[in-house]
Amino acid sequence: MVAEHTGREAKAAAPVTVSVVPARSRADRALPVLAGAVLVLLVLAPFLVYPVFLMKALCFALFACAFNLLIGYGGLLSFGHAAFFGGAAYVTAHAAKVWGLTPELALLAGMAAAGVMGLAVGALAIRRQGIYFAMTTLALSQMVFFVFLQSPFTGGEDGIQAVPRGALFGLIDLNSPTAMYFTVLALFVGAVLFIHRVVHSPFGQVLKAIRENEARAISLGYDTARYKLGAFVLSAMLAGLAGGIKALVFQLATLTDVQWQMSGEVVLMTLLGGIGTMSGPAVGAFVVVMLQNYLAATGLPVTVVIGAVFVVCVLLFRRGIMGEIAHRLKVRL
């Protein structure tokens, strides 16, 4: 009896271990619903808004998301991404018009060209850090600009005009604005899902570790140069996809796409929407393109107004529009 009573007391006195699993917040659970609502809105948008405007916004949204993969998750600020955007636009336009390739093959050719340029530029640039890395990418981008300015196949200041859209896979006639829009939307959604997968993969986790503390990542045995170069090439290829799509949408590739101002625009879009967020760059791109589109008809100085909007957003939204919203709701956007 005494032994049994003592055993019961020991069991009662023993600490009870309870595993606590952090529950997802209500906002986190609502994210798939919000993403679905946005997708439905984009599907219905061409019946309410001018499709070409939407396609331009989606192209720059993809460009900004590609740039954010490098700066937001790798901590690498590039001032030369216009080289990949515009370079792929030229190659895509040339492949479609001169070589007679189908649109999907022309886009692949543009992405491949952007990837090769990204490999060459990245292999040189990642040897430096901080502002030296940024200035190296800017200098190499300007070299690419002058190459395209002097090359015969680019058409000089006239660019490549009357680029045929063709038929996607020989079945879908992209000369139809509706068909072209839904093709652009499908490519944008696919690219964003790919970026999301990369960011949440082991590669993406190492990339974020390098961003936070590269010295510690090296001490853990990671070849940080290889990871940074991989991120640079991926970002360049996605930027090239955006440039190639833009060339098909507007049936034009010009020096505007490869100038350093284009690199500045994508930096502005990413900062405005929120660095290091999945949706921020796209939101920033839509805001900038919308301002450019609607302010052009008012006679107001577009660059001054966009600059003022940027200053206000920096003062009120230090983390960018979506970054600030995500911080206040404690949710990943």
N, C-alpha and C positions, 0 to 999 in steps of 0.2 A: 504493500500500500504506500509506504513512504517513498520507495523508489519510483513508483508510478506517478505519485504526486510531484516529485522533484523533476521528473522528465517532462511533465506537462508545463511546469514553471519555466524550464529551460527553453522549451519550444515557444512559449509566450514571450519570453524575453529576447529571443533571437531576432535580429533586424530583418525586416522584410524588404527585399529588393524589388522595385517596381520599374519596369522599363517604360520610359516616357518617350513617345514618338511625336516630334513636333508636328502639329496639325497645320495643314496649309491654310493660309488666310482666305477669307471670303473673296478678296480681290484677286488672289492667285487663281482661285477656282473659276473666277469669271473671265480670265484671260482668253481661254479658247472660245468662249461665247463672243467676246469682243472682237477677236480675230475673225471669226466667222461672219459677224455683222459687217466688218470692214470689207471683207471679200465680196459679200453680197452687194454692198454699196458700189464697189468697183465694177461688178458685173453689170449693174443697172446704169452706171454713170454715162456710158456712151449714148444712151437714149435721151439723156437730159443735158449733157454738156458736149461742147465741140470735141470730137474724138482726137483730133490732132493735138490739141492742148493737153489732153489726158495722156497721150502717148509720149509727148515731150516730158511731162512731169514724171512718168514712170521710168523713162530712160535716165533722167538725172537722179531719181530716187535710187535706182540700181547703182549708179555711179557713186553716190554718196555712201550707200551700204558697203560697197567694195572698198572705198577709202576708209570707212570706219573699221573694217576688219583689220586694217593695218595700224591705225592710230588708236582706236578704242580698245583693242584687245592685245595689240603688240607694243603699244607705246611708241610707235615710229611715225614721226611727222614727215610726210613727203610733200614737197612743193613741185613735184614733177609728174603727177598722175595724168596731166593732160597729154603727155607723150603717149601713154597707153590708150587713152580714150580716143584721141584724134588719130593715132597711128592705126588702130584697128578700124576706125571709120574709113580711112583711105584704102586699106587693104580689102575690106569688105566691099566697098564701092567698086574698086578696080576688078576684083574677082567676079562680081556680078555683071559688070558692064563689059569688060574686055575679055575675060576668060569665059564668060557665059555660064558660070556656076549657078546652081540653084541656091535659093536664099539660105537654106540650112548649111550648105557647104561653104558659102561665102562667109557666114557668121563664124563657122569653125576656123576658116582661114584667118579671119581677123583676130580671133581669140588666140590662135597659135602664134601669130605675129606679136601680139601683145605679151604673151608668155615668154617668147624669146627675148624681147626687149626688156621685160621685167627681170629675167635671169641675168642679162648683161648689166643692167643698171644696178640691180640689187647686189650683185657680186662685188661691185665697186663701192656702193654706198654703205653697206653694213659694216665696212671696216671702220667707220666713224660713228660717233654717237652725238645725240642732241642736235644743236644748231648746225654742226658740221655735217651731219647726215642730211638735214634738210637742205642746206646749201649745195651739197653734192648732187642731190636729186634735181634741184632747180637748174644747176649748170648743165647736167646731162640732158635734161628736158629741152633746154634751149638749143643744144646741139642737134637734137632730133628735129626741132622746129626748122632750123636752117637747112637740114637735109631734105625735109619735105618741101621747103620753099624752092630749092634748086632742082629737085628731081623731076625729070620729064613726065613720069607717069602720073604725078599729082596734079598737073595742070597749073602749077604756080599759084598766082593769086586768084585765078578763076575757079580752081578746085575741080572736082569731078562732078559733073552735073548729069541730070537725066538718068540716074541710076535705076535700072529696072528692079521692081520688087519680085517679079516672078511668081511661081506657084510653090507653096511649101509642100515638100515631098511629092511634087507633081500633082497634088490633089486640091489644095486650098489656094485660091487665087487671092494673093495679098494686095491686089489693086483695089479690092473692096475695103473701104475704111473700117467697116465692122470686123471683117476677118483679120485685118492687120492689127486692130486694137486688141482683139482677144488673143492673138499670137503674142503680142508684146506683154499682155497681162500674164499669160501662162509662163513666159520666160522669166518675168519678174518674180512671180510667186515661186517658181522652181529655184531661182538663184537665191532668194531669201531663205528658203528652207535649207538649201545647201550651206549657206553661211551659218545658219542656226546649228546645223549638225556639226560643222567644223568647230564652232565656238565651244560646244558642249562635249566635244570629243577629247580624248587624252592629249592630242596635239594642241587643242585650244586651251586646255588647262595649263600645259607647260608654257604656252605663249603668254598667258596671263601672269604666270609666275615670273617670267622674264621681265614683263612690264613692271611688276612690283619690285623685284630685286634680282637683277641679272647676276650679280656676284654670288648670291646664294644659290641660284639655279645652276651656275657653273660648279659650285662646290658640291652640289648633289649629283654631278656627273653628266649633266645635259650639255649637248653640243649646241649652245645658244645661237651660234652663227648659222647653223643649218636650219634651225627652227625659224629664225628671222628671215632667212632667204626664202624658205618655203612659204611663209606668210606673204612676203613681198610678191612672189610670183603668182600666188593665188589671187591676191588683190589686183594685180595687173591684168590677169586674164578676165576677171569679172568686170573690171573697168573697160576692158576691150570689148566684152560682150555688150555693154551699155553703148559704147561708141558705135559698134557695128549695127545695133538696132536703130540708133538715131540716123545713121546713114541711109538705111532702108526706109525709115519712116518719112524723112524729108527728101529722099532721093538725091542727096547732096552730101559731099564731104569737102570741107574748106579748111583754110588755115586757122579759122576761129576755134576749131575743135582742138587744136594742138598748141595754142598760145598759152603763155603762163597765166593769163587772166582766168582761163578755164580751171587751172589748178587752184587759184584763189577762190573761185566760186564754190568748188566742192568743199574746200575747207570751211567756208562760210556756212554752207548748208549743214554740214556735220556739227559744227559748233552751235548753230541755231537750234537744231533739233535735239542734240544731246549726245556727246561722245560716250561710247561704251554702252549704248542702249541699242536694242534691235530695231525699234521703230523710229527712234529719234532722227536719224539721217533722212529717212523717207519723208517724215513730216517736215523737216527743214527744207528739203528739196521742193516739196509741194508749195510751201509758203513762198520761197524765192521765185519759183516759176510763175506762181499766181501773181505776185507783185510785178514781175517783169511784164507779164501779159496784159494786165489791166491798167498799169500805170503808163504803158507805151501810148495809149490812146488819149491820155489826159494832158500831155504836154509837160508834165512834171519831170524833173531830173530823176530818172529811175535809180541811178547809182546812189544819189544823195538820200533818197527816201529809204532805200534798202539799208544803207549804212546807218540811218537814224533808227530804223527798226532793230537792227542788230545791236546798237548801243543800248536801246531800251531793254531788249531781251537779256543782254549781259548783266545789266544792273538789277533787273527783277528776277531773272531766272539764271542763276549762276551756273547751274548744271545743264542748261538748255531747257527747251520746252518740255520734252518728254522726260528728261532726266529729273527735272524739278517735280513733275507730277508723280513719277515713280518714287522719288524720295519721300514725298508727303504721304503717299498711300502705302509705302513700304512694300512695293511690288515690283517685279522685274518686267519692264516694258521693252 
